[in-house]
């Protein structure tokens, strides 16, 4: 019951915030440009703060040296999952922009907000190892996922200059600053630490309200009858974690690495596909539908997957 309850509480919290954004837009309490304003706040303040805080706390010389195996395995698994994500995305649609949204969603789950809450509740003994395990994913997100999949123009072939320019974004800069502060063990003033922490804590709640704002402008019937969204969600929530669990049964792997990997793979589709493209004026209707449906389905899939771990 603890698995189901933990998942249910987290999903209920997420959907309550989605409902807030949805209702406020439907009753015209919020202005029409709310999505643009919220997404800019997310991209310029909340997400950079979350990324910076994550790396300041966890990207230390001590943790990196003691958890080298976790980091290496995480990188290897990510580099295996990404080509699969690209293949599945291309098989589902010819639209270049939607392909990139699908690829990002399959490559990077909601391992941060959802993953942290679920793992800290169900597997508190390995929570710190889980945080370390996800560090390579954060690095890949801001080295490749954000600049190549979410920021770059899908219809335009990128030059080297374009790719380098895409890296100059608040999230990537925040990651570099966090790495330097963490590895150098620089002590920050308490007021600054609190500012970074509290701003980072705002990321997920505001992202869910933003999701509700976006959902309010799309057809729910069209969203809930979009077969491709269900396929992407099932691949993310069921096929990928089960495929890993099957392969892991033939490999000598520590229980800690195994649990960290399954927890990462079993989370629903992430929220960056809404937050970042929305700030750039791109269509986020498909991404909002992916977030809503995958988080709903995870209410069933996460307890089932974690039952196998238990």
C-alpha positions as a LaTeX table, in Angstrom:
\begin{tabular}{lrrr}
\hline
Residue & $x$ (\AA) & $y$ (\AA) & $z$ (\AA) \\
\hline
Unk1 & 0.00 & 0.00 & 0.00 \\
Unk2 & 2.87 & 2.41 & 0.69 \\
Unk3 & 3.89 & 2.39 & $-2.99$ \\
Unk4 & 0.38 & 3.12 & $-4.18$ \\
Unk5 & $-0.22$ & 5.77 & $-1.50$ \\
Unk6 & 3.06 & 7.56 & $-2.22$ \\
Unk7 & 2.33 & 7.60 & $-5.95$ \\
Unk8 & $-1.30$ & 8.63 & $-5.44$ \\
Unk9 & $-0.32$ & 11.54 & $-3.18$ \\
Unk10 & 2.20 & 12.82 & $-5.67$ \\
Unk11 & $-0.15$ & 12.47 & $-8.65$ \\
Unk12 & $-2.98$ & 14.13 & $-6.69$ \\
Unk13 & $-0.70$ & 17.04 & $-5.84$ \\
Unk14 & 0.37 & 17.42 & $-9.47$ \\
Unk15 & $-3.15$ & 17.30 & $-10.86$ \\
Unk16 & $-4.47$ & 19.68 & $-8.21$ \\
Unk17 & $-2.01$ & 22.27 & $-9.53$ \\
Unk18 & $-2.92$ & 21.46 & $-13.13$ \\
Unk19 & $-6.55$ & 22.01 & $-12.17$ \\
Unk20 & $-5.68$ & 25.38 & $-10.61$ \\
Unk21 & $-4.10$ & 26.60 & $-13.85$ \\
Unk22 & $-6.92$ & 25.15 & $-15.95$ \\
Unk23 & $-9.75$ & 26.69 & $-13.86$ \\
Unk24 & $-8.10$ & 30.10 & $-13.54$ \\
Unk25 & $-7.81$ & 30.30 & $-17.32$ \\
Unk26 & $-11.33$ & 29.03 & $-17.95$ \\
Unk27 & $-12.87$ & 31.66 & $-15.64$ \\
Unk28 & $-10.62$ & 34.31 & $-17.24$ \\
Unk29 & $-8.94$ & 35.13 & $-13.94$ \\
Unk30 & $-5.54$ & 35.00 & $-15.62$ \\
Unk31 & $-4.61$ & 37.04 & $-18.72$ \\
Unk32 & $-4.18$ & 35.35 & $-22.09$ \\
Unk33 & $-0.40$ & 35.78 & $-21.99$ \\
Unk34 & $-0.09$ & 33.81 & $-18.73$ \\
Unk35 & 1.59 & 30.82 & $-20.43$ \\
Unk36 & 4.32 & 33.07 & $-21.86$ \\
Unk37 & 4.89 & 34.84 & $-18.52$ \\
Unk38 & 4.99 & 31.64 & $-16.45$ \\
Unk39 & 7.26 & 29.85 & $-18.91$ \\
Unk40 & 9.69 & 32.77 & $-18.94$ \\
Unk41 & 9.78 & 32.75 & $-15.14$ \\
Unk42 & 10.46 & 29.02 & $-15.24$ \\
Unk43 & 13.25 & 29.34 & $-17.78$ \\
Unk44 & 14.91 & 32.43 & $-16.34$ \\
Unk45 & 14.54 & 31.86 & $-12.58$ \\
Unk46 & 13.04 & 28.63 & $-11.24$ \\
Unk47 & 14.64 & 25.98 & $-13.46$ \\
Unk48 & 18.13 & 27.54 & $-13.32$ \\
Unk49 & 17.81 & 27.72 & $-9.53$ \\
Unk50 & 16.78 & 24.04 & $-9.34$ \\
Unk51 & 19.68 & 22.98 & $-11.57$ \\
Unk52 & 22.20 & 25.14 & $-9.72$ \\
Unk53 & 21.02 & 23.91 & $-6.32$ \\
Unk54 & 21.17 & 20.27 & $-7.44$ \\
Unk55 & 24.76 & 20.54 & $-8.59$ \\
Unk56 & 25.92 & 22.65 & $-5.64$ \\
Unk57 & 24.65 & 19.99 & $-3.22$ \\
Unk58 & 25.66 & 16.87 & $-5.13$ \\
Unk59 & 28.52 & 17.66 & $-7.52$ \\
Unk60 & 31.22 & 17.43 & $-4.87$ \\
Unk61 & 34.64 & 15.79 & $-5.16$ \\
Unk62 & 33.83 & 13.39 & $-2.33$ \\
Unk63 & 30.57 & 12.15 & $-3.83$ \\
Unk64 & 31.93 & 11.89 & $-7.35$ \\
Unk65 & 34.98 & 9.90 & $-6.27$ \\
Unk66 & 32.92 & 7.55 & $-4.08$ \\
Unk67 & 30.18 & 7.02 & $-6.64$ \\
Unk68 & 32.12 & 6.74 & $-9.88$ \\
Unk69 & 30.40 & 3.45 & $-10.74$ \\
Unk70 & 26.94 & 4.97 & $-10.40$ \\
Unk71 & 27.87 & 7.86 & $-12.69$ \\
Unk72 & 29.44 & 5.63 & $-15.35$ \\
Unk73 & 26.51 & 3.20 & $-15.43$ \\
Unk74 & 24.04 & 6.09 & $-15.60$ \\
Unk75 & 25.86 & 7.54 & $-18.63$ \\
Unk76 & 25.97 & 4.11 & $-20.33$ \\
Unk77 & 22.24 & 3.50 & $-19.80$ \\
Unk78 & 21.40 & 6.97 & $-21.08$ \\
Unk79 & 23.45 & 6.44 & $-24.25$ \\
Unk80 & 21.61 & 3.17 & $-24.83$ \\
Unk81 & 18.17 & 4.71 & $-24.21$ \\
Unk82 & 18.64 & 7.78 & $-26.42$ \\
Unk83 & 19.00 & 5.92 & $-29.77$ \\
Unk84 & 15.93 & 3.85 & $-28.86$ \\
Unk85 & 14.02 & 7.06 & $-28.13$ \\
Unk86 & 15.05 & 8.55 & $-31.48$ \\
Unk87 & 14.02 & 5.38 & $-33.35$ \\
Unk88 & 10.59 & 5.17 & $-31.67$ \\
Unk89 & 9.93 & 8.88 & $-32.23$ \\
Unk90 & 10.74 & 8.70 & $-35.94$ \\
Unk91 & 8.53 & 5.62 & $-36.29$ \\
Unk92 & 5.54 & 7.44 & $-34.76$ \\
Unk93 & 5.58 & 10.73 & $-36.67$ \\
Unk94 & 7.19 & 12.51 & $-39.59$ \\
Unk95 & 6.76 & 15.94 & $-37.98$ \\
Unk96 & 10.29 & 17.04 & $-36.98$ \\
Unk97 & 9.17 & 19.17 & $-34.04$ \\
Unk98 & 6.94 & 16.47 & $-32.54$ \\
Unk99 & 9.73 & 13.94 & $-33.13$ \\
Unk100 & 12.00 & 16.01 & $-30.90$ \\
Unk101 & 9.33 & 16.35 & $-28.21$ \\
Unk102 & 8.81 & 12.56 & $-28.25$ \\
Unk103 & 12.57 & 11.95 & $-28.20$ \\
Unk104 & 13.08 & 14.21 & $-25.20$ \\
Unk105 & 10.17 & 12.63 & $-23.34$ \\
Unk106 & 11.46 & 9.10 & $-23.91$ \\
Unk107 & 15.08 & 10.01 & $-23.15$ \\
Unk108 & 14.42 & 11.93 & $-19.93$ \\
Unk109 & 11.63 & 11.05 & $-17.54$ \\
Unk110 & 10.34 & 13.12 & $-14.63$ \\
Unk111 & 13.18 & 11.66 & $-12.53$ \\
Unk112 & 13.60 & 14.92 & $-10.63$ \\
Unk113 & 10.32 & 16.08 & $-9.11$ \\
Unk114 & 8.41 & 12.78 & $-9.28$ \\
Unk115 & 11.46 & 10.56 & $-8.91$ \\
Unk116 & 12.83 & 12.35 & $-5.86$ \\
Unk117 & 9.48 & 12.23 & $-4.06$ \\
Unk118 & 8.81 & 8.56 & $-4.78$ \\
Unk119 & 12.35 & 7.30 & $-4.06$ \\
Unk120 & 12.71 & 9.31 & $-0.84$ \\
Unk121 & 9.46 & 7.77 & 0.34 \\
Unk122 & 9.96 & 4.17 & $-0.76$ \\
Unk123 & 13.75 & 3.77 & $-0.74$ \\
Unk124 & 15.12 & 6.37 & 1.72 \\
Unk125 & 18.31 & 4.35 & 2.32 \\
Unk126 & 19.51 & 4.91 & $-1.25$ \\
Unk127 & 18.06 & 8.37 & $-1.89$ \\
Unk128 & 21.49 & 10.02 & $-1.98$ \\
Unk129 & 22.77 & 7.37 & $-4.41$ \\
Unk130 & 19.70 & 8.06 & $-6.58$ \\
Unk131 & 20.52 & 11.78 & $-6.65$ \\
Unk132 & 24.07 & 10.97 & $-7.75$ \\
Unk133 & 22.79 & 8.47 & $-10.32$ \\
Unk134 & 20.67 & 11.17 & $-11.98$ \\
Unk135 & 23.50 & 13.73 & $-12.24$ \\
Unk136 & 24.61 & 12.46 & $-15.70$ \\
Unk137 & 21.01 & 12.83 & $-16.87$ \\
Unk138 & 20.99 & 16.49 & $-15.81$ \\
Unk139 & 24.25 & 16.97 & $-17.69$ \\
Unk140 & 22.87 & 15.36 & $-20.86$ \\
Unk141 & 19.66 & 17.38 & $-20.58$ \\
Unk142 & 21.52 & 20.67 & $-20.66$ \\
Unk143 & 24.26 & 19.58 & $-23.04$ \\
Unk144 & 21.95 & 17.93 & $-25.60$ \\
Unk145 & 18.29 & 17.67 & $-24.62$ \\
Unk146 & 17.49 & 21.35 & $-24.14$ \\
Unk147 & 19.67 & 22.98 & $-26.83$ \\
Unk148 & 19.20 & 20.35 & $-29.56$ \\
Unk149 & 15.68 & 19.02 & $-28.95$ \\
Unk150 & 13.76 & 21.85 & $-27.26$ \\
Unk151 & 15.43 & 25.11 & $-28.25$ \\
Unk152 & 16.68 & 24.49 & $-31.78$ \\
Unk153 & 14.39 & 25.04 & $-34.76$ \\
Unk154 & 13.26 & 21.55 & $-35.82$ \\
Unk155 & 12.94 & 22.50 & $-39.48$ \\
Unk156 & 16.30 & 24.23 & $-39.73$ \\
Unk157 & 19.60 & 22.42 & $-40.07$ \\
Unk158 & 21.85 & 23.56 & $-37.25$ \\
Unk159 & 25.29 & 24.95 & $-37.91$ \\
Unk160 & 28.07 & 24.66 & $-35.34$ \\
Unk161 & 27.46 & 28.31 & $-34.47$ \\
Unk162 & 23.76 & 27.63 & $-33.89$ \\
Unk163 & 24.55 & 24.68 & $-31.62$ \\
Unk164 & 27.03 & 26.73 & $-29.58$ \\
Unk165 & 24.55 & 29.59 & $-29.31$ \\
Unk166 & 21.88 & 27.21 & $-28.02$ \\
Unk167 & 24.15 & 26.30 & $-25.09$ \\
Unk168 & 24.09 & 29.91 & $-23.88$ \\
Unk169 & 20.87 & 29.52 & $-21.92$ \\
Unk170 & 20.11 & 30.10 & $-18.23$ \\
Unk171 & 19.84 & 26.37 & $-17.38$ \\
Unk172 & 23.22 & 25.45 & $-18.87$ \\
Unk173 & 24.94 & 28.45 & $-17.30$ \\
Unk174 & 23.36 & 27.57 & $-13.93$ \\
Unk175 & 24.62 & 23.99 & $-14.28$ \\
Unk176 & 28.19 & 25.17 & $-14.90$ \\
Unk177 & 28.06 & 27.58 & $-11.95$ \\
Unk178 & 26.64 & 24.83 & $-9.73$ \\
Unk179 & 29.39 & 22.43 & $-10.83$ \\
Unk180 & 32.13 & 24.95 & $-10.01$ \\
Unk181 & 30.65 & 25.83 & $-6.61$ \\
Unk182 & 30.08 & 22.16 & $-5.75$ \\
Unk183 & 33.44 & 20.78 & $-6.85$ \\
Unk184 & 35.33 & 23.71 & $-5.30$ \\
Unk185 & 33.30 & 23.39 & $-2.08$ \\
Unk186 & 32.60 & 27.14 & $-2.04$ \\
Unk187 & 30.54 & 28.27 & 0.95 \\
Unk188 & 27.67 & 30.57 & 0.01 \\
Unk189 & 25.93 & 33.08 & 2.31 \\
Unk190 & 22.81 & 31.64 & 3.95 \\
Unk191 & 20.52 & 34.17 & 2.28 \\
Unk192 & 21.82 & 33.18 & $-1.16$ \\
Unk193 & 21.50 & 29.46 & $-0.44$ \\
Unk194 & 17.90 & 30.00 & 0.68 \\
Unk195 & 17.13 & 32.05 & $-2.41$ \\
Unk196 & 18.44 & 29.30 & $-4.70$ \\
Unk197 & 16.67 & 26.52 & $-2.78$ \\
Unk198 & 13.27 & 28.21 & $-2.52$ \\
Unk199 & 13.38 & 29.37 & $-6.14$ \\
Unk200 & 14.19 & 25.82 & $-7.23$ \\
Unk201 & 11.31 & 24.47 & $-5.15$ \\
Unk202 & 8.95 & 26.66 & $-7.21$ \\
Unk203 & 9.88 & 24.93 & $-10.47$ \\
Unk204 & 7.57 & 21.91 & $-10.38$ \\
Unk205 & 4.46 & 23.61 & $-8.88$ \\
Unk206 & 4.66 & 26.45 & $-11.40$ \\
Unk207 & 5.30 & 23.96 & $-14.21$ \\
Unk208 & 2.09 & 22.09 & $-13.34$ \\
Unk209 & 0.08 & 25.33 & $-13.19$ \\
Unk210 & 1.60 & 26.18 & $-16.57$ \\
Unk211 & 0.48 & 22.75 & $-17.82$ \\
Unk212 & $-3.07$ & 23.56 & $-16.70$ \\
Unk213 & $-2.91$ & 26.91 & $-18.49$ \\
Unk214 & $-1.77$ & 25.20 & $-21.70$ \\
Unk215 & $-4.35$ & 22.39 & $-21.38$ \\
Unk216 & $-7.13$ & 24.99 & $-21.04$ \\
Unk217 & $-6.52$ & 26.10 & $-24.62$ \\
Unk218 & $-6.52$ & 22.65 & $-26.24$ \\
Unk219 & $-9.20$ & 20.09 & $-26.94$ \\
Unk220 & $-9.30$ & 17.52 & $-24.13$ \\
Unk221 & $-11.19$ & 15.14 & $-26.40$ \\
Unk222 & $-8.43$ & 15.40 & $-29.00$ \\
Unk223 & $-5.77$ & 14.92 & $-26.32$ \\
Unk224 & $-7.36$ & 11.86 & $-24.71$ \\
Unk225 & $-8.02$ & 10.24 & $-28.10$ \\
Unk226 & $-4.48$ & 10.78 & $-29.41$ \\
Unk227 & $-3.21$ & 7.21 & $-29.77$ \\
Unk228 & 0.41 & 8.31 & $-30.23$ \\
Unk229 & 0.44 & 9.95 & $-26.80$ \\
Unk230 & $-0.66$ & 6.67 & $-25.23$ \\
Unk231 & 2.02 & 4.77 & $-27.17$ \\
Unk232 & 4.75 & 7.19 & $-26.02$ \\
Unk233 & 3.48 & 6.98 & $-22.44$ \\
Unk234 & 3.41 & 3.16 & $-22.43$ \\
Unk235 & 6.91 & 3.01 & $-23.90$ \\
Unk236 & 8.14 & 5.42 & $-21.23$ \\
Unk237 & 6.30 & 3.86 & $-18.28$ \\
Unk238 & 6.27 & 0.15 & $-19.09$ \\
Unk239 & 8.42 & $-1.01$ & $-21.99$ \\
Unk240 & 11.64 & 0.84 & $-21.09$ \\
Unk241 & 11.71 & $-0.16$ & $-17.38$ \\
Unk242 & 10.68 & $-3.75$ & $-18.11$ \\
Unk243 & 13.29 & $-4.04$ & $-20.88$ \\
Unk244 & 15.95 & $-2.86$ & $-18.46$ \\
Unk245 & 14.76 & $-5.25$ & $-15.74$ \\
Unk246 & 14.91 & $-8.15$ & $-18.20$ \\
Unk247 & 18.43 & $-7.26$ & $-19.36$ \\
Unk248 & 19.57 & $-6.67$ & $-15.78$ \\
Unk249 & 18.57 & $-10.23$ & $-14.86$ \\
Unk250 & 21.48 & $-11.44$ & $-17.02$ \\
Unk251 & 24.01 & $-8.94$ & $-15.63$ \\
Unk252 & 25.84 & $-8.91$ & $-12.33$ \\
Unk253 & 24.59 & $-5.59$ & $-10.92$ \\
Unk254 & 24.38 & $-4.20$ & $-7.39$ \\
Unk255 & 20.92 & $-3.79$ & $-5.91$ \\
Unk256 & 21.52 & $-0.07$ & $-5.44$ \\
Unk257 & 22.32 & 0.52 & $-9.11$ \\
Unk258 & 19.40 & $-1.67$ & $-10.14$ \\
Unk259 & 16.86 & 0.21 & $-7.99$ \\
Unk260 & 18.21 & 3.62 & $-9.03$ \\
Unk261 & 17.93 & 2.70 & $-12.72$ \\
Unk262 & 14.43 & 1.23 & $-12.46$ \\
Unk263 & 13.22 & 4.26 & $-10.50$ \\
Unk264 & 14.64 & 6.58 & $-13.14$ \\
Unk265 & 13.16 & 4.64 & $-16.06$ \\
Unk266 & 9.73 & 4.15 & $-14.45$ \\
Unk267 & 8.87 & 7.83 & $-14.00$ \\
Unk268 & 6.37 & 9.57 & $-16.31$ \\
Unk269 & 7.24 & 12.01 & $-19.08$ \\
Unk270 & 9.02 & 15.15 & $-17.90$ \\
Unk271 & 7.77 & 18.74 & $-17.85$ \\
Unk272 & 10.59 & 20.46 & $-19.75$ \\
Unk273 & 8.81 & 19.74 & $-23.04$ \\
Unk274 & 6.15 & 22.22 & $-21.88$ \\
Unk275 & 8.18 & 24.77 & $-19.95$ \\
Unk276 & 11.01 & 25.46 & $-22.41$ \\
Unk277 & 9.19 & 25.47 & $-25.80$ \\
Unk278 & 6.38 & 27.55 & $-24.26$ \\
Unk279 & 8.85 & 30.31 & $-23.38$ \\
Unk280 & 9.84 & 30.41 & $-27.05$ \\
Unk281 & 6.29 & 30.63 & $-28.34$ \\
Unk282 & 6.23 & 27.05 & $-29.67$ \\
Unk283 & 3.18 & 24.77 & $-29.69$ \\
Unk284 & 3.02 & 22.81 & $-26.44$ \\
Unk285 & $-0.36$ & 21.11 & $-26.85$ \\
Unk286 & 1.17 & 17.69 & $-27.57$ \\
Unk287 & 3.62 & 18.05 & $-24.67$ \\
Unk288 & 0.81 & 19.05 & $-22.29$ \\
Unk289 & $-1.20$ & 16.01 & $-23.35$ \\
Unk290 & 1.85 & 13.79 & $-22.81$ \\
Unk291 & 2.31 & 15.19 & $-19.29$ \\
Unk292 & $-1.34$ & 14.73 & $-18.32$ \\
Unk293 & $-1.80$ & 11.22 & $-19.71$ \\
Unk294 & 1.59 & 9.80 & $-18.65$ \\
Unk295 & 1.18 & 11.06 & $-15.09$ \\
Unk296 & $-2.31$ & 9.59 & $-14.92$ \\
Unk297 & $-1.12$ & 6.21 & $-16.21$ \\
Unk298 & 1.83 & 6.25 & $-13.80$ \\
Unk299 & $-0.67$ & 5.90 & $-10.95$ \\
Unk300 & $-1.03$ & 2.29 & $-12.11$ \\
Unk301 & 2.35 & 1.57 & $-13.67$ \\
Unk302 & 4.64 & 2.82 & $-10.88$ \\
Unk303 & 3.12 & 0.64 & $-8.15$ \\
Unk304 & 3.25 & $-2.38$ & $-10.48$ \\
Unk305 & 6.87 & $-1.79$ & $-11.48$ \\
Unk306 & 7.97 & $-1.11$ & $-7.91$ \\
Unk307 & 6.21 & $-4.22$ & $-6.69$ \\
Unk308 & 8.73 & $-6.21$ & $-8.74$ \\
Unk309 & 11.57 & $-4.33$ & $-7.03$ \\
Unk310 & 10.14 & $-4.98$ & $-3.57$ \\
\hline
\end{tabular}
